[in-house]
Amino acid sequence: MTDVVDSDELLRRIQRARACAAEEERSWRARSDELEASDPAAARDAAVRTVAYEAVTRVLDEVLRPGSR
């Protein structure tokens, strides 16, 4: 983490992190839906992870586009 990066590179990294968080959110949401009938405990765990990734996505959205939410 000692590399010096310019603002464009920092923006690209934040955008990649936001895309990754959004994909994880979708993945955990789908997993929660799949597990709801067969394993309620695992579905709850997946739902918690969904909310966590949703929060990360929202924070990164605010960093990228202040006031967008």
N, C-alpha and C positions, 0 to 999 in steps of 0.2 A: 504494500500500500504506500510505498514511497514515490511512486510514479507521479509526476506532475502531468495533469491533463488540462486541456483547454475547455472552454465552456461548451463547445459543440460535442466533444467526446463525453463530457459529463451529461449533457442532455440525452445523447444516445444511450448511455448506460441506464439512466433513469427510465427512459422509454422501454428498454428491454426488460428492466425489472418490473415495470408496470404490466407489460404484456405477459410475463411469466406469472405474476400474481393473479392476473385475470384468468389465465389458463388453469392454474391450480384451483381457483375458486370454482370454475365450471366443472372441473374433474371431481372435486369433493362434493359438489352439489349433486352431480349425477350418481356418485357412489352412495350418498345419503339416501337418495330416492330409491335406488336399487335395494338397499339393505333394510328399508323401513319395515317391510312385512316379515322378513326372515330373521333379522337380528337387530332389534330395537336399540340395544346398547351401542352397537357399532354404528348404527345410523345416527345416534345422538353425537357420538364422537366425530363423525364425518360432518355433521351439521355445525359443530363448534369450529372445526377447521375451516369450513366454508365461511363462517362469519369472520374469522381471523384474516383470511385472504381477502375478503371483501373490504375489511378495514385498511389493509395495506394498499389495495387498489385505490381506495378513496383518498388516502393520504398522498399517494403518488400523483393522482389526478390533480389534486390541489397544488402540488409542487409544479406540475407541468402547465396547468391552466388555472391560475388563482381565480377564485370566485366562480368556478364552473359548476359547483354543486350547491 
